[in-house]
Structures are given as C-alpha cells and as structure tokens.
Amino acid sequence: MIEARQREALRQQMLLRALLGDARPAVVEGWLGGDAARKRSGLLAYRANAGALAERALAAAVPTVVQLLGDTSFAGFARAFWQAHPPTDGDLANWGDELPAFIERDAQLASEPYLADVARIDLAVQRAERAADDSAPPQGLEQLAQHDPARLRLRLRAGWWVLPSAHPVHAIWTAHRSADTDSRERFAPVRQALADGRHDAVRVRRSGWQAAVDLLAADTARFEQAVLQGRSLGLALEQAGPAFDFEPWLIAALRLDALAAVQPFTGDTP
C-alpha cells in the first residue's frame, strides 16, 4: 500500500514536471502508462490547459485581488504565479499560500501596497469556509475560575484567522465585496480610510457555512494572535495590553461560538 502511494505521488510529480516543461517527454511517458501517442497528445493538452486551469482556480480563491488587478492583468499574473509556485497536490483549492509573498516581491505591484494583505484576507476566507465543522460545546470553561491565566491556554475553532495590516484593508476588502452598485458611495469609506492613514486589523472567522470578516481593535487583534499562536492566556492578556477587557471578549467569543476549549498550558504550541 505504501509503495503504491509513493508511486502515485511520483507519477503526479512527473506529470507536474511535464506541465512545467521541466522533464524530458520520454522520461515522463514512462511513468504515465498507456499508448505512447495518446500519452504525448494528452500531455500537450494538459500543458495547453494548465495555465487556464491555474487562472480559474486562483481567481476563485482571491476574487478581491481579481477585482483590484482587472481580469486581463490577473490572467498573466496567475500564470506567472503558477510557474513560480506550481500546486503540490491534486486539490487546487489548497493552492495559493505563497501568493501574498509573491505579490510583495513583484515590483510592478508596488503602487498597490495593500494588495498582498487583501490576498491574505481572500485566502483566509476560502480556508475558513473549507475548515472542518466543529459544533461541540466548548470544553473546560470551569478552569477559567480555578486556575491562574498563566497555567491556561485557549483554543479557538478551526477557520479563525487574525491579519494585522499597515493599510485600511478591511475598508478596501469590504468595498470590493459589496453588492452596492453606487461605486461613489461604496468607495467613500475607502477614500476616507486612506486619507486618515488607517491601519486595519482583520479577523476572518467561520460563521455557519460562510466566512465573516470583522474589523478588530488593535488590542483584541494582539490578544487573538497570541491565542492562535498557542500562548498562555496570561501572556495573551499581557500582549493585548492594559486596556483590553477579557470578560466582554469571552462573552462575545461564546456568542460567536469561537471558543473550542480552555486547556492546561504546558508551554507547547499546538
């Protein structure tokens, strides 16, 4: 069974190398099986369609980035990204983690410095909506009254992300995802946020079967980041700062069904 899985993984790697033009056809054909002429024509068809497939898959993952770049520019960008960071498994919905860093390295996109963080929000939304369903009641709440915060840690539900930015990305993302047809009215908050030099911290969370995108206060963002990193509750509270009030946060987290468990802190991250 293990050998069969290993062989299938190697076969997929060789197919990917063929699509990228990174392997000699004769070498690839030996891994694919079947009639040689059909294999060659199949590889040509795969290679011809691979760029379009990558474009569609990436566009589905980052629709706000598509709006910001425009369809034509995004098409070329998606194919360049595919060449630089080809998918490593058969599910293209898992592809794209390297995209924000790829955007940041692209000198032609320097005029849109917020674009990488918008991509991070888009990807987090997609990942949140694909996260495992978890409807179990929160575990260990009684420990909050029994132990020092330094001896506890919180575990949030799957599909919970915190993304701080140096740009007003919540305003930008929300405006581009809005169904309002009046563009002047829709983008007024963006213009004001840019004029104010606002720095947004964004939370992406699972809400039923969909993702919700929230604008966070800076102290709440610091607290949730520390929680997501597996820090102790005590350290998370310290990183949040003295103005952070844990009790309202806890009430809101329970209302949002965000808290999966309160657990002993052993010094290990998840």
N, C-alpha and C positions, 0 to 999 in steps of 0.2 A: 504493500500500500504506500509506504514511504517513497520507494523508488518510483512508483507511478506518479506520485505528486511531484517529485523532483523533476522527472522527465517532462511533465506537463509545464512546470514552471520554466524549464529551459526552452521548451518549444515556444512558449509565449515570448520569452526574451528574444529568441531568434527572429520571430515574426516582427517584433517591435524594431529590432535592428534592421530588418529588411525595409520596414516602412520608413525608417530614418535614412535609408541608403547607407547604412554603416556595416553591411556584411555582404560578401560576395554571393550572388544568387545561387550558385551551385551548393555552397555551404548551407544556406538556408533551406533549399529544397530537400536536402537530406533529412531535415528534421520534421518536415510537414507531411510526408506520406502522400500517396496517390499518384496519378498520372503526371508526368513532368510538364507537359504542355499546359495542362489545366492549372498546375501549381504556379507556373510563370504568369499565366494570364490572371490568375487570382491575386498574385502579389501586385501586379500592375494596377488592378482595380482597387485593391486595398490602399495602395500608395496614392492613387489619384483622389480617393475619397477621404483619406485620413485627415487632411487639413480642414476640409469642410466639417467633418465629424468633430474635430477638436474645437472648431469655432462655435458650433452649436452647443456643445457640452459646456464650454466656458461661459458662453452667453447666458445659459440657463442658471449658472452658478453666481454670476455677477451682473445682474441686469442693470443696476445703477451705473456701473462702470461703462456699460454699453451706451447708456443714455449720455453720459458725460463725454465720451470719445466720439460718438456717432458710429453708425453701422460700418461705414467704409474703413475708417481708421481702426476700429476694433477688429475687423476681419484680419487685416495684416498683422496686428499686434498679437492676436490669438495664435496665428500660425507661427510667429516668431517664438512665442512662449512654448508652444508645443515642441518646436525643435530644440529649445534650450532645456526644457523640463518635461520630457515625454511621460505619459502615465505609466505607472509601475504595476497596475493590476487591471483587471477587465472591467471594473466598475468606474466609469468616467466621472460619476458623481463624487468620488473620493479624490479627484484630481484638482489641483489648484492651490495647494497650501503655499507654494513658493511664489505665487503671483504678486502679493504685496511687495515683497523684496525685489522682485523683477521690475515692478513699476518704479520703485525708488531708484533703481540703477539706470533707468532709461533717461538720458539727458533730454530727449525730445519732450518728455512729460514734466520737465522741471517747472513749467508755468502753471501746473496744477498740483501743487504740493500736497493737497489733501486727498488726492486720488488713491494713494496706497491705503490710507485709513478707511476710505469708502469701500475699497475692495475687501478689507478685513471685516467690515460690517456685513457686506453681502455674503461672504463665505461663512461667517458665524451664523447668519440667518439660515443658510442652507443646512449647515451642520446641526443647528438646533432642531430644525424640522425633521431631520433624519435621526435624531437621538433616540435611544431606547426608551420606550414608555415605562414610566415608573410612577405607579399610583399608590404605593404602600404608604401607610401612615408614617409620619416622622418618628424616628426611634430615639430614645434616650433623653427626651426633653427634661425629665426629672433631674438629670445630672447638673443642669444649669443652677439649681438651687442647692446642690450638695457639694460641689467642688469648686476650687479656685479656677478662674478662667485660664490660668497658665497650664492647667492639667487637662484641658479640654480642647477639642477642635470641632468645627462644624463641617458637615458635608452637604453641599448643595446638590440639587437634582442635576441629572445629565442635561446638556443643552443650555448651560448657563455660562455666559462669557462677559467679561468686562474689558472694554477697549478705550483707554485714555488717548486723547489726541491733542496736538497743538493747534488744531483747526476746528471750526464750528461744524463738525461732520454730522452731528445729529440734525442740524438745520438743513444741511445740504442733502443728506440721505432722505429725510422726510419729505422735502420739497419735490425731489425727483420721483418718489414713490406715491405721491399724492395723485388722486383722481381729479383734482380741481383743474378745469380747463382754462381758467383765467391765469395765464402764466405770470402776469404782473403781480397779481395778488399772491400767487403761490410762492413766488421767489422773494417777496418783500422781507420775510424773516431772515432769509439767507443774506440779503444785502445788508440788513441791519447787524447781523451777527458778524459778518466780515468787517464792517465799519467799526464795530466795538472791539475787534480783535479777540473774540471769544474762543476759549479752549473748551471743547466738549469732552466729557467722559460718557461713554455709551455702555449700556447694559443690553445684551441680547439674551432672551430667555424663551423657554418653551411655554406657550400658553395654549393649552389644549393640543390641537394638532398643528397649530401655527406658531410662528415666532413673533415675539413682541420686541420692539426696540425702544428703550427708555433713556431719557436724559438723566444723568446722575449728578448729585452734588459731589464735589471733589473728595470730601471725607468719606462718603459712602463708597465711592469707587475705590479708594485706598483700602477700606475695610474688606470689601468683597474680593478685591485682588488678593489680599493676604489669605483670606479663607480659601480661595480657589488654589492657591499655592500650597495648601496644606499646613499653614502656620497655626500655632496655637491660638485659641480665642484671645488669650491675654496679649499676645504680640499683635494680633489683628486689631485689637482695640487701641493699642499703643500707636500703631501705624496710622490708624484713622485720625487720631488727634483728639485733643481735649473737648472739642465742640461736638464730637459725634455722640449721639444718644442711642445706646444699644436697644433699649426697650421698644421704642417706636419701630426700629428696624426689624426686630424679631416679630412684632405683631404683623407688620407688612409682609415679611417673608412667609409667615404661616398663612396669611390671607392669599398670597400668590402661589402657595404650595411649593415654595422654593427649597425649604429645608428638608433634606432627606434623613439626617441623623445628627445627633450630638454624640461624640465618641471620645474615649480617653486619648489624650495626646501623648505619644511615645517618642516624639522627636523625628518621626519618619513622615515624609510627604507621601501622598497617595501614589 
